Amino acid sequence: MTSTPLVIAHRGASGHRPEHGEDAYRLAIELGADAIEPDVVATKDGVLVLRHENDVSGTTDVADRPEFRDRRTRKRIDGADVEGWFTEDFTWDELSTLRIRERLPAIRPSSAAHDGEGRIQRLGDLLALLDDADRPVGLVAEIKHATWFASIGLPLDELVADELRRAGWVDDARLTVESFEQTVLGQLADRGVGGRSVYLLEKSGAAADLVARHGRDAVPYVDQLTSESLAGLAAAGLHGVSLDKKTLVRDDGTTEARVVDRAHAAGLEVFTWTLRCENAFLAKAHRQAGGKAAAGDWESEFAALMELGVDGVFADQPELAVAVRAGL
């Protein structure tokens, strides 16, 4: 509920360095991000590590490591069949030997040039880095696949609460926790985790915890954006919602303000993801010549989203979002 939205570095400065690496986090701070967003998953021995998914096939060199060849497997996670190498099948000592790499090398070759330079980070590593920063920088921790991890004996609510408590972050004002599953947000609150609690919603599909509970009768995300549903989220103790950018900007470049207004009327903050400068990720109206990897008219798209009155934006190139915000 501010005219100057927070700029949250999505997986660090992931438009410039391989995501979730120490270099990406440090660069995000240098580029002026107000907060950093890590995705939190767990190892076999309960160590919280920062990866976009628990499948690390595309973001590490695990496929090139003969000693881990037999760990490749196929699983059904949150209704999707996934084949690869998964954090929960490795100890931290094993995962710590892997080198990270760019997830989108064809789109971001300059980032891919840094492949192999970094290692997987733990949640504790990022908390220490933020504590050492020369200015206050927030943490927006996304809890990934909570229902899945609970089903295999790795309850992320318990692991995250314990880690935050050990690091002195459990009720830190810099803390926000978010998830596509409302259940784990409530569990974290019950365990004394403070800060802001934000519910992530996509343009399509339904939350994994609701699907696990109700199957095909699970309420889709889109039906959770009515005034009544948003008021219910606020009554449940949530502080905000974080919306897929496609919910707010159409292919023709026009924007949808009503859902932002409804959420604000319910007393919720509104965030949106993900602002990226490349044509591949922009609405059709904002794409320019040069192909998918070229920069399009990102200024217009970023400004249009910010002018909706959102309270925060997630950006892969945080300095670009900072620049647009300064010009509002």
WOTA-V93189 format. One record per residue. N is the residue number from 1. RES is the residue in three letters. OMEGA is omega in whole degrees, -180 to 180 (NA if undefined). NEAR is the number of other C-alpha atoms within 8 Angstrom. Layout:
N,RES,OMEGA,NEAR
N,RES,OMEGA,NEAR
This chain:
1,MET,-176,8
2,THR,177,7
3,SER,179,9
4,THR,-173,7
5,PRO,172,12
6,LEU,173,9
7,VAL,-175,14
8,ILE,-179,15
9,ALA,-174,18
10,HIS,-176,13
11,ARG,-173,15
12,GLY,176,17
13,ALA,-169,17
14,SER,172,14
15,GLY,-176,11
16,HIS,-178,11
17,ARG,177,14
18,PRO,-171,17
19,GLU,176,13
20,HIS,173,15
21,GLY,179,14
22,GLU,180,10
23,ASP,179,8
24,ALA,179,16
25,TYR,-180,14
26,ARG,180,9
27,LEU,178,10
28,ALA,178,14
29,ILE,179,11
30,GLU,-176,7
31,LEU,171,8
32,GLY,179,9
33,ALA,176,15
34,ASP,-178,12
35,ALA,178,12
36,ILE,179,16
37,GLU,170,13
38,PRO,171,15
39,ASP,-172,13
40,VAL,174,14
41,VAL,-173,15
42,ALA,173,15
43,THR,179,14
44,LYS,-178,11
45,ASP,170,9
46,GLY,176,8
47,VAL,-179,11
48,LEU,-179,13
49,VAL,-171,12
50,LEU,179,13
51,ARG,179,12
52,HIS,177,9
53,GLU,172,8
54,ASN,172,10
55,ASP,-175,9
56,VAL,-176,13
57,SER,-173,11
58,GLY,-176,9
59,THR,177,10
60,THR,177,11
61,ASP,-175,13
62,VAL,-179,11
63,ALA,-180,9
64,ASP,-175,5
65,ARG,-175,8
66,PRO,-179,6
67,GLU,-179,5
68,PHE,-177,9
69,ARG,-177,8
70,ASP,179,6
71,ARG,179,7
72,ARG,-176,10
73,THR,179,8
74,ARG,-178,8
75,LYS,172,7
76,ARG,-174,8
77,ILE,179,9
78,ASP,175,8
79,GLY,-179,6
80,ALA,175,6
81,ASP,-176,8
82,VAL,177,8
83,GLU,179,8
84,GLY,178,10
85,TRP,-169,12
86,PHE,-176,11
87,THR,-176,14
88,GLU,178,10
89,ASP,-180,9
90,PHE,167,11
91,THR,177,12
92,TRP,-180,10
93,ASP,178,6
94,GLU,-179,8
95,LEU,-177,10
96,SER,179,8
97,THR,-178,7
98,LEU,173,11
99,ARG,-177,13
100,ILE,179,15
101,ARG,-179,15
102,GLU,-179,15
103,ARG,-176,8
104,LEU,-173,8
105,PRO,-180,9
106,ALA,180,6
107,ILE,-174,9
108,ARG,-179,12
109,PRO,-180,9
110,SER,174,8
111,SER,-180,13
112,ALA,177,13
113,ALA,179,6
114,HIS,177,11
115,ASP,176,12
116,GLY,-176,9
117,GLU,-176,7
118,GLY,179,11
119,ARG,177,12
120,ILE,179,14
121,GLN,172,11
122,ARG,175,10
123,LEU,180,11
124,GLY,178,9
125,ASP,-179,8
126,LEU,178,11
127,LEU,179,9
128,ALA,179,9
129,LEU,179,8
130,LEU,177,10
131,ASP,-179,6
132,ASP,-178,6
133,ALA,-177,9
134,ASP,175,4
135,ARG,179,4
136,PRO,177,8
137,VAL,-176,12
138,GLY,176,11
139,LEU,174,11
140,VAL,-172,13
141,ALA,178,12
142,GLU,180,11
143,ILE,-172,14
144,LYS,171,10
145,HIS,-176,10
146,ALA,180,12
147,THR,179,10
148,TRP,-177,9
149,PHE,177,12
150,ALA,-177,10
151,SER,180,8
152,ILE,174,6
153,GLY,178,6
154,LEU,-177,10
155,PRO,-175,10
156,LEU,179,13
157,ASP,-180,12
158,GLU,-178,9
159,LEU,-179,12
160,VAL,180,10
161,ALA,180,13
162,ASP,-179,8
163,GLU,179,10
164,LEU,-180,11
165,ARG,179,9
166,ARG,-176,7
167,ALA,-179,10
168,GLY,-177,8
169,TRP,-167,9
170,VAL,176,13
171,ASP,-179,10
172,ASP,-179,9
173,ALA,180,6
174,ARG,-170,9
175,LEU,165,15
176,THR,172,12
177,VAL,-179,13
178,GLU,179,13
179,SER,170,13
180,PHE,-179,11
181,GLU,-178,13
182,GLN,-177,9
183,THR,-176,7
184,VAL,176,12
185,LEU,176,15
186,GLY,179,8
187,GLN,178,9
188,LEU,177,13
189,ALA,179,9
190,ASP,179,7
191,ARG,174,9
192,GLY,178,9
193,VAL,-178,11
194,GLY,-177,11
195,GLY,180,12
196,ARG,178,10
197,SER,-171,13
198,VAL,-179,14
199,TYR,179,14
200,LEU,179,12
201,LEU,177,11
202,GLU,180,10
203,LYS,-179,10
204,SER,177,7
205,GLY,-179,7
206,ALA,-177,10
207,ALA,-177,12
208,ALA,180,12
209,ASP,178,10
210,LEU,177,12
211,VAL,178,12
212,ALA,-177,8
213,ARG,-170,7
214,HIS,-180,8
215,GLY,-177,8
216,ARG,179,5
217,ASP,180,6
218,ALA,179,11
219,VAL,178,9
220,PRO,-180,10
221,TYR,-175,13
222,VAL,180,9
223,ASP,176,8
224,GLN,-179,9
225,LEU,173,10
226,THR,179,9
227,SER,-179,9
228,GLU,-179,6
229,SER,179,10
230,LEU,176,14
231,ALA,178,11
232,GLY,177,8
233,LEU,178,9
234,ALA,180,13
235,ALA,179,7
236,ALA,176,6
237,GLY,178,7
238,LEU,-178,12
239,HIS,-177,11
240,GLY,173,14
241,VAL,179,13
242,SER,-168,12
243,LEU,169,14
244,ASP,-179,13
245,LYS,-179,10
246,LYS,175,7
247,THR,-171,10
248,LEU,-179,11
249,VAL,-179,12
250,ARG,-180,11
251,ASP,179,8
252,ASP,177,7
253,GLY,178,11
254,THR,-175,7
255,THR,-178,10
256,GLU,-176,11
257,ALA,-170,8
258,ARG,-179,6
259,VAL,176,9
260,VAL,179,12
261,ASP,179,8
262,ARG,180,11
263,ALA,178,17
264,HIS,178,11
265,ALA,178,7
266,ALA,-180,10
267,GLY,-179,9
268,LEU,169,13
269,GLU,-178,12
270,VAL,176,15
271,PHE,176,13
272,THR,-176,12
273,TRP,-5,11
274,THR,177,11
275,LEU,-179,12
276,ARG,-172,11
277,CYS,-174,11
278,GLU,179,13
279,ASN,-176,14
280,ALA,-173,9
281,PHE,-177,7
282,LEU,171,14
283,ALA,-175,12
284,LYS,-178,8
285,ALA,-176,8
286,HIS,179,13
287,ARG,-179,12
288,GLN,-177,10
289,ALA,174,6
290,GLY,178,7
291,GLY,-173,8
292,LYS,-175,8
293,ALA,-178,11
294,ALA,177,10
295,ALA,176,11
296,GLY,179,12
297,ASP,-178,10
298,TRP,-179,12
299,GLU,-178,7
300,SER,-179,8
301,GLU,180,12
302,PHE,-178,11
303,ALA,-179,11
304,ALA,179,9
305,LEU,180,12
306,MET,-178,13
307,GLU,173,9
308,LEU,-180,10
309,GLY,178,11
310,VAL,-176,17
311,ASP,179,13
312,GLY,177,11
313,VAL,174,15
314,PHE,-174,14
315,ALA,176,15
316,ASP,175,15
317,GLN,-171,14
318,PRO,-179,16
319,GLU,179,9
320,LEU,177,7
321,ALA,177,12
322,VAL,-179,11
323,ALA,179,8
324,VAL,178,11
325,ARG,-179,11
326,ALA,-178,6
327,GLY,-180,5
328,LEU,NA,6
